[in-house]
Amino acid sequence: MKTFDHLSVIGLREWINLPELGMVGLRAKIDTGASTSCLHASDIQPFQRDGEDWVRFTAHLGTLVQRRHRCEAQLVTLKNIKSSTGHVQSRYVIRTHMALGDRLWPVEFTLTCRKTMRYRVLLGSKALVAGQLVVNPALTYVQDKPSFADLSGAP
């Protein structure tokens, strides 16, 4: 059997931070069947800043205790996403740094309503490839909570 020493193992669920958005301690579900990652958001409003396209939104965190966090991020694109049921939805795409374990790298997230879903964040295969991660679906929370609370790397 082949092994890959440069890849880190993660479980089916992991703790992440999105430090550029000021969000820490998020539970994320790993979804290798999804290409792009997604974040639960509402009140999504596109706007212009210095001639660039940006989006303002409310991120919803937690499942038992609802937390809301107002965010702004530069808009990457608008993307049509096809759900597992075949429904196509147009979503805003942002790029922000994500911390998982001791790693920090840029990840694209689509913004969508996930209020009926247990996990507010899904990590898709593009994020896993960019982070050089492999998934053991029999495990959960393999990695320690991320140490990156801001982009300076300070906990």
KASULJO-V749476 format. One line per field, one symbol per residue. ss: DSSP state (H for helix, E for strand, C for the rest). A space follows every 10 residues. Layout:
BEGIN
ss=???
END
This chain:
BEGIN
ss=CCCCCCCEEE CCEEEEEEHH HCEEEEEEEE CCCCCCEEEE EEEEEEEEEC CEEEEEEEEE ECCCCCEEEE EEEEEEEEEE EECCCCCEEE EEEEEEEEEE CCEEEEEEEE EECCCCCCCC EEECHHHHHH CCEEECCCCC CCCCCCCCCC CCCCC
END
